Amino acid sequence: MPSLSDIRGQPRAIAALRRAIATGRVPHAYLFSGPEHSGKYTAALAVAAALNCVRTPGEGCADCEACAKIADGIHPDVITLRAEGAAQIIPIDAIRSEVVARVALPPHEGRARLFVVEEAAAMQGPAANALLKTLEEPPARTHFILLTTAPDQLPPTIRSRCQRIAFAALPPDVRADLAIDGEDDGRRQQLADRLWSAVASADAEAADRAAGEATEDKTDTIPVLHRVAERLHERARAAAMAGDLAAAAAHADGARAALAAARAVDRHNAHALLAVEALVRRLRRAGIGSAPRTG
């Protein structure tokens, strides 16, 4: 789970968030605006961790139960709304079921509840109006973080009720370190896809080949592991929504293992191939790779 100190390339935005959290003056609604891949969503999760962290309140950590659940996408008080369907919109039904139905109740287990709206401009008029009613009378211990690349496309009534935090385009060196750009990004996604397929495969040789490809160039290994962790997070979220809590827990544990392997390679100079091979074995033993049940 990234903490506020882990957010790179956005010193002004993070400084403003730190001041608000340190003084206990976090507004009921933020609008994070900026280009794609500028860290808005990661920063939103870091705010959620800072407000709910048990071990390091105000900062967030990677180890406590609250931060782990936020990172795995299964914390009951941190809800993300995304565009849906072929039209890629956030429909009014999502606002009603995910926001309106929850805000009347106190947070389930955290100190604060956060709703994160990815690309808030994807809300249709009725959806935006439904959210506006909640923003006008925000309940206690509830915060909204709206993310957008196009703030001018949001209704003025929504913008006026949010404190805006501007995220700049990341510097080239940070983008390179995060593997955001170009052919490297596409190649690493392919390596992550092959590694994921190897986890579900009964072919041990295929798993060994995928691990070798993912670690042939050490600069690929960490981004590949992050992509595998993201896939595991998605599976954990889907399993939790389907009511399969055992699968959700297994995939969430796998995601933490993938991130731990990435940290070991990055910070402790662990042998990349051995770390990835150990991860693959662990995931295969846990039966990870098959689609979660849906009923």
C-alpha atoms as one frame of an Amber mdcrd trajectory, in Angstrom:
protein
   0.000   0.000   0.000   1.616   3.286  -1.020   1.867   5.901   1.693   1.917
   9.629   1.046   5.718   9.550   1.156   5.746   7.053  -1.727   3.925   9.356
  -4.183   6.550  10.653  -6.604   6.641  13.728  -8.779   3.799  15.614  -7.035
   5.395  17.571  -4.169   2.826  20.411  -4.102  -0.191  18.114  -4.177   1.179
  15.836  -1.474   2.228  18.779   0.699  -1.331  20.147   0.568  -2.779  16.746
   1.482  -0.322  16.352   4.359  -1.256  19.750   5.795  -4.962  18.938   5.684
  -4.502  15.553   7.345  -2.060  16.858   9.992  -4.426  19.670  11.017  -7.560
  17.538  10.913  -9.027  19.722   8.179  -9.605  17.193   5.416 -12.505  18.558
   3.354 -15.539  16.432   2.683 -14.749  16.444  -1.037 -11.561  16.712  -3.102
 -11.226  17.082  -6.857  -7.911  15.654  -8.057  -7.348  16.985 -11.566  -4.460
  16.308 -13.901  -3.303  14.252 -16.878  -3.456  10.483 -17.086  -0.736   8.575
 -15.224  -0.037  11.459 -12.865  -0.707   9.488  -9.673  -4.213  10.709  -8.835
  -5.682   7.307  -7.995  -2.603   6.193  -6.060  -2.741   9.417  -4.067  -6.430
   8.862  -3.322  -5.653   5.430  -1.869  -2.771   6.940   0.093  -5.195   9.460
   1.628  -7.537   6.601   2.531  -4.631   4.781   4.181  -3.467   7.895   6.031
  -6.945   8.411   7.497  -7.466   4.771   8.489  -3.996   3.431   9.237  -3.662
   1.788  12.639   0.129   1.691  12.774   1.061   5.100  11.316  -1.991   7.387
  11.433  -1.702  10.357   9.133   0.800   8.637   6.856  -0.202   5.069   6.065
   1.869   1.905   6.054   2.082  -1.343   4.104   1.531  -3.718   6.996  -1.521
  -3.035   9.152  -4.837  -4.703   8.371  -6.527  -1.465   7.286  -3.786  -0.544
   4.808  -3.616  -4.103   3.476  -7.351  -4.135   2.805  -7.184  -0.755   1.085
  -4.342  -1.948  -1.116  -6.235  -5.141  -1.954  -9.398  -3.256  -2.838 -11.500
  -5.011  -0.192 -11.761  -2.435   2.588 -15.497  -1.946   3.205 -15.075   1.781
   3.819 -13.049   2.603   0.693 -15.274   2.398  -2.365 -14.155   3.087  -5.931
 -16.651   3.935  -8.672 -15.547   3.365 -12.262 -17.043   3.830 -15.707 -19.019
   0.821 -16.869 -20.228  -0.831 -20.056 -19.611  -0.099 -23.705 -20.478   3.566
 -23.199 -17.947   3.870 -20.353 -20.178   5.931 -18.084 -20.847   5.998 -14.362
 -24.616   5.405 -14.264 -27.034   6.769 -11.711 -27.668   3.233 -10.447 -24.027
   3.027  -9.339 -24.372   6.278  -7.387 -27.565   5.044  -5.762 -26.274   1.587
  -4.822 -22.672   2.443  -3.929 -23.054   5.941  -2.448 -26.600   6.877  -1.468
 -27.306   3.496   0.112 -24.144   3.679   2.260 -23.784   7.268   3.426 -26.634
   7.109   5.916 -24.662   4.504   7.879 -21.427   5.113   9.817 -18.155   3.633
   8.518 -18.150  -0.141   8.907 -14.705  -0.612  10.457 -12.530   2.407   9.622
 -12.235   5.832  11.160 -13.297   7.387   7.874 -15.136   6.306   4.733 -13.870
   7.376   1.313 -15.599   7.258  -2.044 -13.177   7.502  -4.958 -14.726   8.362
  -8.334 -12.393   7.510 -11.199 -12.794   9.957 -14.094 -15.694  11.830 -12.558
 -16.525  13.376 -15.948 -17.907   9.937 -16.888 -20.931  10.594 -14.678 -24.036
  11.295 -16.726 -26.261  14.231 -15.772 -28.602  12.246 -13.479 -25.648  10.519
 -11.812 -23.901  13.843 -11.198 -27.096  15.313  -9.760 -27.538  12.335  -7.440
 -23.972  12.734  -6.185 -24.462  16.485  -5.808 -27.223  15.944  -3.258 -24.827
  13.978  -1.082 -22.041  16.543  -1.517 -24.430  19.282  -0.374 -25.099  17.512
   2.939 -22.057  15.343   3.603 -22.319  12.988   6.579 -19.658  12.909   9.266
 -16.483  10.871   8.687 -17.231  10.558   4.977 -15.043  11.970   2.225 -15.198
  11.994  -1.561 -12.243  12.129  -3.914 -13.201  12.808  -7.514 -10.514  12.185
 -10.126 -10.569  13.723 -13.578  -8.457  14.655 -16.545 -11.139  17.118 -17.686
 -12.418  19.221 -14.752 -14.211  21.634 -17.102 -16.517  18.791 -18.140 -17.873
  18.488 -14.611 -20.930  20.557 -13.646 -19.945  23.806 -11.912 -22.100  22.782
  -8.942 -19.920  19.703  -8.427 -16.656  21.620  -8.825 -17.756  24.315  -6.385
 -18.264  21.772  -3.609 -14.827  20.194  -3.945 -11.395  21.419  -2.915  -9.247
  21.111  -6.002  -5.781  19.573  -5.949  -3.859  19.903  -9.208  -1.597  17.053
 -10.312   1.100  17.934 -12.835   2.421  15.686 -15.585   5.140  13.489 -14.114
   8.761  14.349 -14.966  10.311  12.094 -17.636  12.626  10.351 -15.161   9.718
   9.409 -12.900   7.660   8.208 -15.858  10.574   6.063 -16.963  11.000   4.577
 -13.479   7.277   3.781 -13.297   7.319   2.209 -16.770   4.500   4.389 -18.059
   5.694   5.106 -21.573   6.075   3.403 -24.892   7.296   0.045 -26.039   8.740
  -0.924 -22.675   5.287  -0.682 -21.159   3.753  -2.918 -23.836   6.526  -5.492
 -23.526   6.192  -5.592 -19.768   2.466  -6.107 -20.058   3.118  -9.080 -22.338
   5.607 -10.499 -19.851   3.066 -10.065 -17.052   0.389 -11.799 -19.153   2.695
 -14.757 -19.810   3.621 -14.985 -16.135  -0.049 -14.926 -15.175  -0.834 -17.681
 -17.682   2.026 -19.728 -16.239   0.499 -19.503 -12.776  -2.690 -21.152 -14.039
  -0.854 -23.677 -16.209   0.006 -27.242 -15.210   3.158 -26.985 -17.337   6.085
 -26.466 -14.965   8.456 -25.798 -17.867   6.185 -23.014 -19.143   6.211 -21.473
 -15.676  10.012 -21.601 -15.592  10.240 -19.982 -19.038   7.836 -17.190 -18.044
   9.794 -16.503 -14.871  13.031 -16.406 -16.857  11.593 -13.972 -19.400  10.279
 -11.684 -16.658  13.717 -11.508 -15.024  16.041 -11.517 -18.038  16.223  -7.734
 -17.746  15.976  -6.693 -14.089  14.425  -3.354 -15.092  11.405  -5.349 -16.291
  10.982  -7.451 -13.173   9.503  -4.895 -10.788   6.935  -3.439 -13.264   5.929
  -6.997 -14.232   5.400  -7.959 -10.598   3.331  -4.818 -10.063   1.110  -5.804
 -12.997   0.664  -9.296 -11.580  -0.279  -7.721  -8.231  -2.851  -5.531  -9.990
  -4.365  -8.602 -11.666  -4.564 -10.319  -8.289  -6.196  -7.232  -6.759  -8.831
  -7.313  -9.514  -9.507 -10.994  -8.879  -9.753 -10.386  -5.122 -12.270  -7.594
  -5.692 -14.339  -9.725  -8.093 -14.334 -12.685  -5.718 -15.392 -10.499  -2.784
 -18.258  -9.024  -4.807 -19.324 -12.576  -5.768 -19.347 -13.588  -2.105 -16.395
 -15.969  -2.411 -14.462 -14.704   0.592 -11.966 -17.574   0.579 -10.930 -16.791
  -2.999 -10.840 -13.079  -2.210  -8.495 -13.702   0.699  -6.274 -16.021  -1.369
  -5.938 -13.529  -4.230  -5.357 -10.645  -1.815  -2.612 -12.663  -0.109  -1.107
 -13.359  -3.533  -1.120  -9.661  -4.376   0.760  -8.890  -1.168   3.243 -11.621
  -2.018   3.820 -10.151  -5.490   4.421  -6.694  -4.028   6.723  -8.159  -1.387
   8.741  -9.873  -4.125   8.988  -6.574  -6.001  10.221  -4.806  -2.856  12.763
  -7.551  -2.199  14.203  -7.192  -5.704  14.103  -3.391  -5.650  15.271  -2.573
  -2.138  17.197  -5.617  -0.980  18.776  -6.735  -4.251  17.149 -10.157  -4.024
  17.866 -12.592  -6.860  15.117 -11.706  -9.329  14.677 -15.153 -10.881  14.541
 -16.930  -7.536  12.047 -14.382  -6.189   9.724 -14.747  -9.184   9.984 -18.539
  -9.237   9.119 -18.654  -5.535   6.128 -16.382  -6.153   4.864 -18.555  -9.014
   5.126 -21.670  -6.847   3.283 -19.964  -4.017   0.465 -18.784  -6.270   0.110
 -22.187  -7.911  -0.066 -23.931  -4.526  -2.859 -21.540  -3.549  -4.817 -22.500
  -6.665  -4.716 -18.971  -8.066  -5.318 -18.377 -11.762  -8.821 -19.647 -12.332
 -11.684 -17.210 -12.658 -13.562 -16.440  -9.435 -17.007 -17.921  -8.941 -19.907
 -15.629  -9.762 -22.767 -17.352  -8.067
